[in-house]
Amino acid sequence: MANLRATMDKVTDPRRLDGVTEHKGDVFVWMICIIAIVSTVAVFHVWSRVKVVDLNLAVGELRRELKEQEQEQNRLKLEVASLKIPARIESLAKGELGLSLPTEQQVVQVR
């Protein structure tokens, strides 16, 4: 009798098993959905971090290029200033081009 009671306690109602099986299926679907969502968020996070690193590298490169361009601009400003010196222009005009200052008769005043 005790043996029969032990086996009867282990037997479950078949109607209860159907509910457990359906419940396990629902939990499995929800777990798959949650894993898919978490995976999507993780991939997006990694992609965004990679994009930020790439953009930071690009910004650094552009800053370096800007600094080089500013140095080139300053160098060219100095060159222009040295080329505009009147004494240099006069010496080039007299030496290489054979020019001289105009005389009084060569100057015509326009009124």
N, CA, C and O atoms as a MOPAC input file, in Angstrom:
PM7 MOZYME 1SCF
protein

 N      0.80000 1    -1.17300 1     0.00000 1
 C      0.00000 1     0.00000 1     0.00000 1
 C      0.86000 1     1.26100 1     0.00000 1
 O      0.57300 1     2.22500 1    -0.70900 1
 N      1.90200 1     1.23500 1     0.79600 1
 C      2.80900 1     2.38100 1     0.82700 1
 C      3.49000 1     2.54600 1    -0.51000 1
 O      3.74800 1     3.66200 1    -0.96200 1
 N      3.77700 1     1.42500 1    -1.13300 1
 C      4.42600 1     1.45400 1    -2.42900 1
 C      3.47800 1     2.03400 1    -3.46800 1
 O      3.91300 1     2.80000 1    -4.32700 1
 N      2.23300 1     1.70000 1    -3.41400 1
 C      1.23100 1     2.21400 1    -4.33300 1
 C      1.04600 1     3.71700 1    -4.13500 1
 O      0.89600 1     4.46900 1    -5.09900 1
 N      1.06000 1     4.14500 1    -2.86600 1
 C      0.89800 1     5.56500 1    -2.57500 1
 C      2.08900 1     6.36400 1    -3.13000 1
 O      1.88900 1     7.47600 1    -3.61900 1
 N      3.30900 1     5.83800 1    -3.06800 1
 C      4.49600 1     6.51700 1    -3.57500 1
 C      4.41500 1     6.68000 1    -5.08500 1
 O      4.79600 1     7.72000 1    -5.62300 1
 N      3.92100 1     5.65300 1    -5.76900 1
 C      3.79700 1     5.75600 1    -7.20700 1
 C      2.67300 1     6.69500 1    -7.59800 1
 O      2.76800 1     7.37600 1    -8.61900 1
 N      1.60200 1     6.74700 1    -6.80300 1
 C      0.49000 1     7.63100 1    -7.10000 1
 C      0.88700 1     9.09400 1    -6.90000 1
 O      0.40400 1     9.98300 1    -7.60200 1
 N      1.76400 1     9.32500 1    -5.94300 1
 C      2.22200 1    10.70200 1    -5.72400 1
 C      3.06300 1    11.18600 1    -6.90800 1
 O      3.05900 1    12.37400 1    -7.23300 1
 N      3.77800 1    10.26700 1    -7.54600 1
 C      4.65500 1    10.64200 1    -8.65900 1
 C      3.88000 1    10.83800 1    -9.95500 1
 O      4.37500 1    11.51400 1   -10.85700 1
 N      2.72000 1    10.28800 1   -10.07600 1
 C      1.92000 1    10.42400 1   -11.28400 1
 C      1.27600 1    11.79800 1   -11.26300 1
 O      0.70900 1    12.21600 1   -10.25300 1
 N      1.36800 1    12.48700 1   -12.37400 1
 C      0.76700 1    13.81500 1   -12.45300 1
 C     -0.41500 1    13.77900 1   -13.40200 1
 O     -0.54800 1    12.87700 1   -14.22900 1
 N     -1.23600 1    14.74200 1   -13.26700 1
 C     -2.42400 1    14.84800 1   -14.09900 1
 C     -1.97900 1    15.23000 1   -15.51800 1
 O     -1.24800 1    16.21100 1   -15.66100 1
 N     -2.37700 1    14.51200 1   -16.56900 1
 C     -1.96000 1    14.82200 1   -17.93600 1
 C     -2.36900 1    16.22800 1   -18.36000 1
 O     -1.67400 1    16.84100 1   -19.17000 1
 N     -3.46600 1    16.75500 1   -17.84300 1
 C     -3.88800 1    18.11900 1   -18.17800 1
 C     -2.87300 1    19.13900 1   -17.68100 1
 O     -2.67200 1    20.17900 1   -18.30800 1
 N     -2.24300 1    18.84400 1   -16.56700 1
 C     -1.23200 1    19.74600 1   -16.01700 1
 C      0.04500 1    19.71600 1   -16.86000 1
 O      0.72700 1    20.73500 1   -16.96600 1
 N      0.37700 1    18.58600 1   -17.45200 1
 C      1.57500 1    18.47800 1   -18.28500 1
 C      1.44800 1    19.31300 1   -19.54900 1
 O      2.43900 1    19.90500 1   -19.98000 1
 N      0.29500 1    19.38500 1   -20.15000 1
 C      0.10000 1    20.19300 1   -21.35000 1
 C      0.37600 1    21.66600 1   -21.05500 1
 O      1.00300 1    22.35200 1   -21.86200 1
 N     -0.08000 1    22.14900 1   -19.92000 1
 C      0.15400 1    23.54600 1   -19.53200 1
 C      1.63100 1    23.82300 1   -19.30000 1
 O      2.13400 1    24.88900 1   -19.65500 1
 N      2.32500 1    22.85300 1   -18.69800 1
 C      3.76300 1    23.03000 1   -18.45000 1
 C      4.51500 1    23.07000 1   -19.76800 1
 O      5.42200 1    23.88500 1   -19.93500 1
 N      4.15800 1    22.21200 1   -20.69700 1
 C      4.82900 1    22.17500 1   -21.99300 1
 C      4.59100 1    23.47600 1   -22.75100 1
 O      5.52400 1    24.03400 1   -23.32900 1
 N      3.36300 1    23.95900 1   -22.75200 1
 C      3.07500 1    25.22600 1   -23.41300 1
 C      3.81400 1    26.36600 1   -22.73800 1
 O      4.32700 1    27.25800 1   -23.41500 1
 N      3.87500 1    26.35000 1   -21.43500 1
 C      4.56900 1    27.39200 1   -20.69000 1
 C      6.06500 1    27.38500 1   -21.02100 1
 O      6.67800 1    28.44400 1   -21.16000 1
 N      6.64500 1    26.19700 1   -21.14500 1
 C      8.06600 1    26.10400 1   -21.50800 1
 C      8.29500 1    26.64800 1   -22.91400 1
 O      9.31100 1    27.29200 1   -23.17500 1
 N      7.36200 1    26.39300 1   -23.81000 1
 C      7.47100 1    26.92200 1   -25.17100 1
 C      7.41400 1    28.44600 1   -25.17500 1
 O      8.16900 1    29.09200 1   -25.90200 1
 N      6.53100 1    29.02100 1   -24.37600 1
 C      6.42200 1    30.47800 1   -24.28500 1
 C      7.70000 1    31.08100 1   -23.72300 1
 O      8.18400 1    32.10300 1   -24.20900 1
 N      8.23500 1    30.44600 1   -22.70400 1
 C      9.47900 1    30.94500 1   -22.10200 1
 C     10.60800 1    30.87000 1   -23.11800 1
 O     11.42900 1    31.78400 1   -23.18900 1
 N     10.66500 1    29.80600 1   -23.90100 1
 C     11.71100 1    29.65900 1   -24.91700 1
 C     11.61500 1    30.77500 1   -25.96100 1
 O     12.62700 1    31.36800 1   -26.33300 1
 N     10.40700 1    31.05800 1   -26.42700 1
 C     10.21000 1    32.13400 1   -27.42000 1
 C     10.63200 1    33.47600 1   -26.82200 1
 O     11.30900 1    34.26200 1   -27.48400 1
 N     10.23600 1    33.74200 1   -25.57700 1
 C     10.60900 1    35.00300 1   -24.94000 1
 C     12.11900 1    35.09300 1   -24.75900 1
 O     12.69900 1    36.16200 1   -24.95400 1
 N     12.75700 1    34.00200 1   -24.39500 1
 C     14.21400 1    34.00900 1   -24.21500 1
 C     14.92100 1    34.27900 1   -25.54400 1
 O     15.90100 1    35.02300 1   -25.58900 1
 N     14.42200 1    33.67300 1   -26.62600 1
 C     15.00200 1    33.91800 1   -27.95400 1
 C     14.83600 1    35.38600 1   -28.33300 1
 O     15.76700 1    35.99900 1   -28.85600 1
 N     13.66700 1    35.95000 1   -28.07400 1
 C     13.41700 1    37.36800 1   -28.37200 1
 C     14.35800 1    38.25900 1   -27.55700 1
 O     14.93500 1    39.20700 1   -28.09000 1
 N     14.50500 1    37.96100 1   -26.30000 1
 C     15.37400 1    38.77300 1   -25.43500 1
 C     16.82300 1    38.66300 1   -25.88900 1
 O     17.53800 1    39.66500 1   -25.92500 1
 N     17.26200 1    37.45800 1   -26.23500 1
 C     18.63600 1    37.27500 1   -26.71800 1
 C     18.84300 1    38.03900 1   -28.01900 1
 O     19.89100 1    38.65700 1   -28.20900 1
 N     17.85700 1    38.00700 1   -28.92000 1
 C     17.96700 1    38.74100 1   -30.18500 1
 C     18.04800 1    40.23800 1   -29.93500 1
 O     18.84900 1    40.92800 1   -30.56600 1
 N     17.23600 1    40.74500 1   -29.03200 1
 C     17.24400 1    42.18300 1   -28.73300 1
 C     18.57200 1    42.58800 1   -28.09700 1
 O     19.16500 1    43.59600 1   -28.48100 1
 N     19.03300 1    41.81000 1   -27.13300 1
 C     20.30600 1    42.12500 1   -26.47500 1
 C     21.45100 1    42.05200 1   -27.47500 1
 O     22.35000 1    42.89300 1   -27.44800 1
 N     21.43000 1    41.06100 1   -28.35400 1
 C     22.47600 1    40.94000 1   -29.37300 1
 C     22.45400 1    42.13600 1   -30.31700 1
 O     23.50500 1    42.67200 1   -30.66600 1
 N     21.27200 1    42.55200 1   -30.72600 1
 C     21.15100 1    43.71500 1   -31.61300 1
 C     21.67900 1    44.96400 1   -30.93500 1
 O     22.41200 1    45.73600 1   -31.55400 1
 N     21.32800 1    45.17600 1   -29.69300 1
 C     21.81400 1    46.34400 1   -28.94900 1
 C     23.32800 1    46.28100 1   -28.79300 1
 O     24.00600 1    47.30000 1   -28.92600 1
 N     23.86900 1    45.08900 1   -28.51100 1
 C     25.31300 1    44.94100 1   -28.34700 1
 C     26.04200 1    45.25000 1   -29.65400 1
 O     27.05800 1    45.94600 1   -29.65300 1
 N     25.52400 1    44.73400 1   -30.76200 1
 C     26.15100 1    44.99900 1   -32.06400 1
 C     26.08600 1    46.48300 1   -32.38100 1
 O     27.06800 1    47.05400 1   -32.85500 1
 N     24.95400 1    47.11700 1   -32.13000 1
 C     24.83800 1    48.55400 1   -32.37800 1
 C     25.81500 1    49.33700 1   -31.50500 1
 O     26.43800 1    50.29000 1   -31.97500 1
 N     25.95200 1    48.94800 1   -30.25100 1
 C     26.87300 1    49.63500 1   -29.34300 1
 C     28.31100 1    49.52000 1   -29.84400 1
 O     29.04400 1    50.50900 1   -29.87600 1
 N     28.70600 1    48.32000 1   -30.23000 1
 C     30.06600 1    48.12300 1   -30.74200 1
 C     30.27000 1    48.92600 1   -32.01400 1
 O     31.30600 1    49.57000 1   -32.18000 1
 N     29.28700 1    48.89600 1   -32.92000 1
 C     29.40200 1    49.66100 1   -34.16000 1
 C     29.54400 1    51.15700 1   -33.87100 1
 O     30.36800 1    51.83600 1   -34.48400 1
 N     28.74400 1    51.66100 1   -32.94100 1
 C     28.80700 1    53.09500 1   -32.63900 1
 C     30.15100 1    53.46000 1   -32.02100 1
 O     30.68300 1    54.53000 1   -32.31600 1
 N     30.71200 1    52.60700 1   -31.17700 1
 C     32.01700 1    52.88300 1   -30.57800 1
 C     33.11100 1    52.88000 1   -31.65200 1
 O     34.01100 1    53.71900 1   -31.63500 1
 N     33.02200 1    51.92900 1   -32.58500 1
 C     33.99500 1    51.88000 1   -33.67900 1
 C     33.88000 1    53.14100 1   -34.52900 1
 O     34.88800 1    53.70900 1   -34.95000 1
 N     32.65600 1    53.57200 1   -34.77600 1
 C     32.43900 1    54.79000 1   -35.56100 1
 C     33.01500 1    56.00600 1   -34.84300 1
 O     33.61500 1    56.87100 1   -35.48100 1
 N     32.84000 1    56.08300 1   -33.52300 1
 C     33.38500 1    57.19800 1   -32.74200 1
 C     34.90600 1    57.20600 1   -32.82400 1
 O     35.51300 1    58.26400 1   -32.98800 1
 N     35.52000 1    56.04400 1   -32.71000 1
 C     36.98700 1    55.96100 1   -32.79600 1
 C     37.45400 1    56.39300 1   -34.18000 1
 O     38.43000 1    57.13400 1   -34.29800 1
 N     36.76900 1    55.93800 1   -35.23300 1
 C     37.12700 1    56.34200 1   -36.59200 1
 C     37.00000 1    57.84500 1   -36.78300 1
 O     37.86400 1    58.47600 1   -37.39300 1
 N     35.92600 1    58.41400 1   -36.26100 1
 C     35.72500 1    59.85900 1   -36.39800 1
 C     36.77100 1    60.63600 1   -35.60300 1
 O     37.23800 1    61.68200 1   -36.05400 1
 N     37.14200 1    60.13700 1   -34.43100 1
 C     38.20400 1    60.79700 1   -33.66100 1
 C     39.52200 1    60.76400 1   -34.41200 1
 O     40.26400 1    61.74600 1   -34.40300 1
 N     39.82300 1    59.65200 1   -35.06000 1
 C     41.04400 1    59.57200 1   -35.86900 1
 C     40.98100 1    60.56000 1   -37.03300 1
 O     41.97300 1    61.21900 1   -37.34400 1
 N     39.83600 1    60.66000 1   -37.66600 1
 C     39.68000 1    61.59600 1   -38.78000 1
 C     39.82000 1    63.03600 1   -38.30900 1
 O     40.43900 1    63.85300 1   -38.99200 1
 N     39.25400 1    63.35400 1   -37.15500 1
 C     39.36900 1    64.70700 1   -36.60400 1
 C     40.83100 1    65.02500 1   -36.28700 1
 O     41.30400 1    66.12700 1   -36.56400 1
 N     41.53300 1    64.07000 1   -35.71400 1
 C     42.95500 1    64.27300 1   -35.42400 1
 C     43.76200 1    64.51500 1   -36.68200 1
 O     44.63900 1    65.37800 1   -36.71000 1
 N     43.46500 1    63.75400 1   -37.72000 1
 C     44.16000 1    63.93300 1   -38.99900 1
 C     43.84900 1    65.30200 1   -39.59600 1
 O     44.74400 1    65.96400 1   -40.12000 1
 N     42.59400 1    65.73000 1   -39.52300 1
 C     42.22600 1    67.04600 1   -40.05700 1
 C     42.86800 1    68.17400 1   -39.25900 1
 O     43.26100 1    69.19000 1   -39.83200 1
 N     42.98000 1    68.00600 1   -37.93400 1
 C     43.65600 1    69.02300 1   -37.12400 1
 C     45.13000 1    69.13200 1   -37.49200 1
 O     45.68100 1    70.23000 1   -37.57100 1
 N     45.76900 1    67.97500 1   -37.71800 1
 C     47.16800 1    67.97700 1   -38.11900 1
 C     47.32400 1    68.67100 1   -39.47500 1
 O     48.23700 1    69.47300 1   -39.67300 1
 N     46.42400 1    68.35300 1   -40.40000 1
 C     46.47000 1    68.98300 1   -41.72300 1
 C     46.22000 1    70.48400 1   -41.63100 1
 O     46.86300 1    71.26500 1   -42.33200 1
 N     45.28300 1    70.89400 1   -40.76700 1
 C     45.01000 1    72.31500 1   -40.57900 1
 C     46.24700 1    73.03500 1   -40.04800 1
 O     46.57600 1    74.13200 1   -40.49800 1
 N     46.92000 1    72.41900 1   -39.10200 1
 C     48.13900 1    73.02300 1   -38.53800 1
 C     49.20900 1    73.17200 1   -39.61700 1
 O     49.88900 1    74.19600 1   -39.68400 1
 N     49.35500 1    72.15200 1   -40.45700 1
 C     50.32000 1    72.24100 1   -41.55700 1
 C     49.94400 1    73.35400 1   -42.52300 1
 O     50.81300 1    74.09600 1   -42.98100 1
 N     48.66200 1    73.47900 1   -42.83700 1
 C     48.21300 1    74.51700 1   -43.76800 1
 C     48.42900 1    75.91800 1   -43.17600 1
 O     48.80200 1    76.84700 1   -43.89300 1
 N     48.19600 1    76.06100 1   -41.87500 1
 C     48.43800 1    77.35400 1   -41.22900 1
 C     49.92600 1    77.70600 1   -41.25900 1
 O     50.28700 1    78.86500 1   -41.46500 1
 N     50.78600 1    76.71100 1   -41.05400 1
 C     52.22600 1    76.95700 1   -41.13200 1
 C     52.62700 1    77.35300 1   -42.54900 1
 O     53.45400 1    78.24400 1   -42.74200 1
 N     52.03900 1    76.68700 1   -43.53500 1
 C     52.31900 1    77.03000 1   -44.92900 1
 C     51.83000 1    78.44800 1   -45.24800 1
 O     52.50400 1    79.19200 1   -45.96000 1
 N     50.66800 1    78.81700 1   -44.72500 1
 C     50.14000 1    80.16200 1   -44.94400 1
 C     51.06300 1    81.20700 1   -44.32600 1
 O     51.33900 1    82.23300 1   -44.94900 1
 N     51.53800 1    80.96200 1   -43.12000 1
 C     52.45700 1    81.91000 1   -42.47800 1
 C     53.75300 1    82.02400 1   -43.26200 1
 O     54.29400 1    83.11900 1   -43.41200 1
 N     54.25800 1    80.89100 1   -43.76700 1
 C     55.47700 1    80.92600 1   -44.56300 1
 C     55.26500 1    81.74100 1   -45.83700 1
 O     56.13200 1    82.51900 1   -46.23600 1
 N     54.10700 1    81.55600 1   -46.47200 1
 C     53.82100 1    82.29900 1   -47.70300 1
 C     53.61100 1    83.78500 1   -47.42500 1
 O     53.98400 1    84.61700 1   -48.25200 1
 N     53.02000 1    84.13900 1   -46.27800 1
 C     52.88000 1    85.55500 1   -45.92200 1
 C     54.24000 1    86.21600 1   -45.75900 1
 O     54.45400 1    87.34500 1   -46.19900 1
 N     55.16400 1    85.49100 1   -45.11500 1
 C     56.52100 1    86.03200 1   -44.97400 1
 C     57.19200 1    86.19000 1   -46.32800 1
 O     57.88800 1    87.17700 1   -46.56500 1
 N     56.99200 1    85.23400 1   -47.21000 1
 C     57.58000 1    85.31900 1   -48.54300 1
 C     57.01200 1    86.50300 1   -49.31600 1
 O     57.75700 1    87.22500 1   -49.97900 1
 N     55.70300 1    86.70600 1   -49.23600 1
 C     55.07400 1    87.84900 1   -49.91600 1
 C     55.61800 1    89.15400 1   -49.35800 1
 O     55.92400 1    90.08100 1   -50.10800 1
 N     55.73700 1    89.22200 1   -48.03100 1
 C     56.25700 1    90.44700 1   -47.41600 1
 C     57.68600 1    90.71700 1   -47.86800 1
 O     58.04500 1    91.86800 1   -48.11500 1
 N     58.49600 1    89.68700 1   -47.98100 1
 C     59.88700 1    89.90200 1   -48.41600 1
 C     59.94700 1    90.26500 1   -49.89400 1
 O     60.84000 1    91.00800 1   -50.30100 1
 N     59.02000 1    89.76100 1   -50.71300 1
 C     59.01700 1    90.09100 1   -52.13400 1
 C     58.46900 1    91.49400 1   -52.40100 1
 O     58.75600 1    92.07200 1   -53.45000 1
 N     57.69300 1    92.04600 1   -51.48000 1
 C     57.09500 1    93.36900 1   -51.66700 1
 C     57.99800 1    94.51300 1   -51.21100 1
 O     57.62000 1    95.67500 1   -51.35600 1
 N     59.15800 1    94.22400 1   -50.67400 1
 C     60.04800 1    95.28400 1   -50.17700 1
 C     60.44400 1    96.18600 1   -51.35300 1
 O     60.97700 1    95.70200 1   -52.35200 1
 N     60.18600 1    97.49700 1   -51.23900 1
 C     60.48000 1    98.41200 1   -52.35500 1
 C     61.95600 1    98.39600 1   -52.77500 1
 O     62.24800 1    98.48700 1   -53.96800 1
 N     62.86500 1    98.28600 1   -51.84900 1
 C     64.28900 1    98.28700 1   -52.20600 1
 C     64.62700 1    97.06600 1   -53.07400 1
 O     65.41700 1    97.17600 1   -54.01100 1
 N     64.04700 1    95.93300 1   -52.77300 1
 C     64.28100 1    94.71700 1   -53.56700 1
 C     63.72300 1    94.89300 1   -54.97600 1
 O     64.37500 1    94.53900 1   -55.95800 1
 N     62.50300 1    95.44800 1   -55.06900 1
 C     61.88300 1    95.65700 1   -56.38200 1
 C     62.71500 1    96.61600 1   -57.21800 1
 O     62.90200 1    96.39700 1   -58.41500 1
 N     63.21600 1    97.68400 1   -56.59200 1
 C     64.03700 1    98.66600 1   -57.31600 1
 C     65.34500 1    98.03800 1   -57.79300 1
 O     65.77600 1    98.28800 1   -58.91800 1
 N     65.98100 1    97.22500 1   -56.94500 1
 C     67.24000 1    96.60400 1   -57.35900 1
 C     67.00800 1    95.60900 1   -58.49500 1
 O     67.84200 1    95.50800 1   -59.39400 1
 N     65.90900 1    94.88200 1   -58.47500 1
 C     65.59200 1    93.98100 1   -59.58500 1
 C     65.29800 1    94.75900 1   -60.86300 1
 O     65.71800 1    94.36100 1   -61.94900 1
 N     64.57700 1    95.86400 1   -60.73100 1
 C     64.23700 1    96.68000 1   -61.90200 1
 C     65.50500 1    97.25200 1   -62.53900 1
 O     65.63500 1    97.24800 1   -63.76300 1
 N     66.43400 1    97.73900 1   -61.73000 1
 C     67.66500 1    98.31700 1   -62.27500 1
 C     68.61300 1    97.23400 1   -62.78400 1
 O     69.18900 1    97.36300 1   -63.86300 1
 N     68.76800 1    96.17300 1   -62.00700 1
 C     69.75900 1    95.15100 1   -62.36400 1
 C     69.30800 1    94.22700 1   -63.48000 1
 O     69.98100 1    94.15300 1   -64.50900 1
 N     68.20700 1    93.52800 1   -63.32200 1
 C     67.79900 1    92.51100 1   -64.29300 1
 C     67.04900 1    93.08300 1   -65.48500 1
 O     67.16900 1    92.57900 1   -66.60200 1
 N     66.26500 1    94.15000 1   -65.24400 1
 C     65.43900 1    94.68400 1   -66.32700 1
 C     66.04000 1    95.92100 1   -66.98200 1
 O     65.56700 1    96.34600 1   -68.03600 1
 N     67.06600 1    96.50200 1   -66.38200 1
 C     67.71500 1    97.67900 1   -66.96100 1
 C     66.86100 1    98.92800 1   -66.89700 1
 O     67.01500 1    99.81300 1   -67.73800 1
 N     65.99000 1    99.02900 1   -65.95400 1
 C     65.13100 1   100.20000 1   -65.81100 1
 C     65.81800 1   101.23500 1   -64.93100 1
 O     66.73100 1   100.91700 1   -64.16800 1
 N     65.36200 1   102.48100 1   -65.05000 1
 C     65.86800 1   103.54300 1   -64.19100 1
 C     64.70800 1   104.44600 1   -63.80200 1
 O     63.61400 1   104.34200 1   -64.35800 1
 N     64.95400 1   105.33800 1   -62.84000 1
 C     63.90300 1   106.25900 1   -62.41400 1
 C     63.63300 1   107.25900 1   -63.53900 1
 O     64.56400 1   107.64500 1   -64.24600 1
 N     62.38800 1   107.68600 1   -63.72100 1
 C     62.07700 1   108.62100 1   -64.81200 1
 C     62.63400 1   110.02600 1   -64.51000 1
 O     62.75400 1   110.42700 1   -63.35200 1
 N     62.96300 1   110.74700 1   -65.56800 1
 C     63.41600 1   112.13600 1   -65.41900 1
 C     62.19500 1   113.04300 1   -65.36600 1
 O     61.06000 1   112.59300 1   -65.52500 1
 N     62.44600 1   114.32700 1   -65.14100 1
 C     61.34900 1   115.29800 1   -65.06300 1
 C     60.58100 1   115.38500 1   -66.37300 1
 O     59.36200 1   115.56000 1   -66.35900 1
 N     61.26800 1   115.26700 1   -67.50400 1
 C     60.59900 1   115.37400 1   -68.80600 1
 C     59.73700 1   114.14000 1   -69.09500 1
 O     58.78200 1   114.22800 1   -69.86600 1
 N     60.06100 1   112.98900 1   -68.48500 1
 C     59.31100 1   111.76000 1   -68.73600 1
 C     58.03500 1   111.65800 1   -67.88500 1
 O     57.16300 1   110.83300 1   -68.15800 1
 N     57.94000 1   112.49100 1   -66.87200 1
 C     56.77300 1   112.44000 1   -66.00200 1
 C     55.70000 1   113.35700 1   -66.55600 1
 O     55.95600 1   114.53300 1   -66.81700 1
 N     54.49000 1   112.82100 1   -66.74000 1
 C     53.37400 1   113.60500 1   -67.21200 1
 C     52.31800 1   113.57300 1   -66.10900 1
 O     51.89200 1   112.50600 1   -65.66600 1
 N     51.91300 1   114.74700 1   -65.68200 1
 C     50.90100 1   114.81500 1   -64.65000 1
 C     49.52900 1   114.95700 1   -65.28200 1
 O     49.32200 1   115.80900 1   -66.14600 1
 N     48.61500 1   114.14400 1   -64.86300 1
 C     47.25600 1   114.14800 1   -65.40500 1
 C     46.36200 1   114.84900 1   -64.38000 1
 O     46.39100 1   114.54300 1   -63.18800 1
 N     45.55800 1   115.81300 1   -64.89000 1
 C     44.68200 1   116.55000 1   -63.99000 1
 C     43.27200 1   116.20000 1   -64.19700 1
 O     42.39700 1   116.73400 1   -63.51500 1

